[in-house]
Amino acid sequence: MTPTDNATQAKPDKKTYDMDYQLKRMNGEPLQQDGKPLTAGTIIVDVLSANYVDEKIDGSQKVDRYKLAVRINEGGPQPLSPKEIVLIQQLLAKTMGPLIVGPLYELLEA
């Protein structure tokens, strides 16, 4: 299954994305973290939970990121708004390399 196969309609303004999508190396082997497959949800929760020195965000924005991370951490199909997708993509671009950013952008742009 490709990242673009994972998006389905949830609501008119939200699509559902598979947070259990497993990331792979260029040779097709699964990426792992602590001996477990590395999933879209794992990476997205990590980037939502991080502090960034170039950002000045208030407590309410941090709470919003926390709530989104909690939802995504549940795994499986999760609805994301266009605003949430933009935020996730911005944070991915700040912290992750091409092997992570490429497949996750494909997943979120489906």
C-alpha positions in Angstrom: 0.0 0.0 0.0 1.3 3.5 -0.9 0.9 6.6 1.3 -1.6 7.9 -1.2 -3.8 4.9 -0.7 -4.3 5.8 3.0 -6.6 8.9 2.7 -10.3 8.6 2.8 -13.1 11.2 3.2 -14.3 11.9 6.8 -16.1 15.2 6.6 -16.2 17.9 3.9 -13.4 19.8 5.6 -11.4 16.8 6.9 -9.9 13.7 5.4 -8.9 10.6 7.4 -5.3 9.5 7.4 -3.8 6.2 8.5 -1.6 6.9 11.5 -0.5 3.3 11.5 1.2 3.7 8.1 4.7 2.1 8.4 7.7 4.0 7.1 10.2 2.1 5.1 13.9 2.5 4.1 14.7 3.0 0.4 15.2 -0.7 0.0 11.7 -1.4 1.4 12.7 -2.6 4.8 10.6 -1.2 7.6 12.1 1.7 9.6 12.2 0.8 13.3 12.5 2.7 16.6 13.3 0.7 19.8 12.7 -2.5 17.9 9.1 -1.5 16.8 8.0 -0.4 13.3 8.1 3.4 12.9 4.7 4.7 12.0 3.4 8.0 10.7 1.7 8.5 14.0 4.9 8.0 16.0 6.7 10.7 14.0 3.8 13.1 14.0 3.4 12.8 17.8 7.1 13.5 18.2 7.1 16.6 16.1 3.9 18.0 17.7 5.4 17.4 21.2 8.8 19.1 20.6 9.8 22.6 21.6 11.3 24.7 18.8 13.7 27.6 19.7 12.6 29.5 16.6 8.9 29.5 17.8 7.2 31.7 20.3 3.9 30.1 20.9 1.6 30.6 23.9 0.1 28.0 26.2 -3.1 27.6 24.3 -1.2 26.7 21.1 0.8 24.1 23.0 -2.4 22.7 24.4 -3.9 22.5 20.9 -0.7 20.6 19.8 -1.0 18.3 22.8 -4.7 17.5 22.0 -3.8 16.8 18.4 -0.9 14.6 19.4 -3.1 12.6 21.8 -5.6 12.0 19.1 -3.0 10.9 16.6 -1.3 8.7 19.2 -4.5 6.6 19.2 -3.4 5.3 15.8 -5.5 4.0 13.0 -7.5 6.4 10.8 -7.6 10.0 12.1 -9.4 13.0 10.6 -7.2 16.0 10.0 -8.2 19.5 9.0 -6.2 21.4 6.3 -4.9 23.6 9.1 -3.7 20.6 11.1 -2.0 19.2 8.0 -0.2 22.5 7.3 1.1 22.6 10.9 2.3 19.0 10.8 4.1 19.5 7.5 5.8 22.7 8.8 7.0 20.8 11.9 8.2 17.8 9.8 10.2 20.0 7.5 11.9 21.7 10.5 13.1 18.4 12.1 13.0 15.4 9.8 15.1 14.3 6.9 13.9 13.4 3.4 13.3 9.7 4.2 10.7 10.7 6.7 9.4 14.0 5.1 8.8 12.5 1.6 6.5 9.6 2.5 4.6 11.6 5.2 4.0 14.6 2.8 2.7 12.1 0.3 0.4 10.6 2.9 -0.9 14.0 4.0 -1.3 15.3 0.5 -3.4 12.4 -0.7 
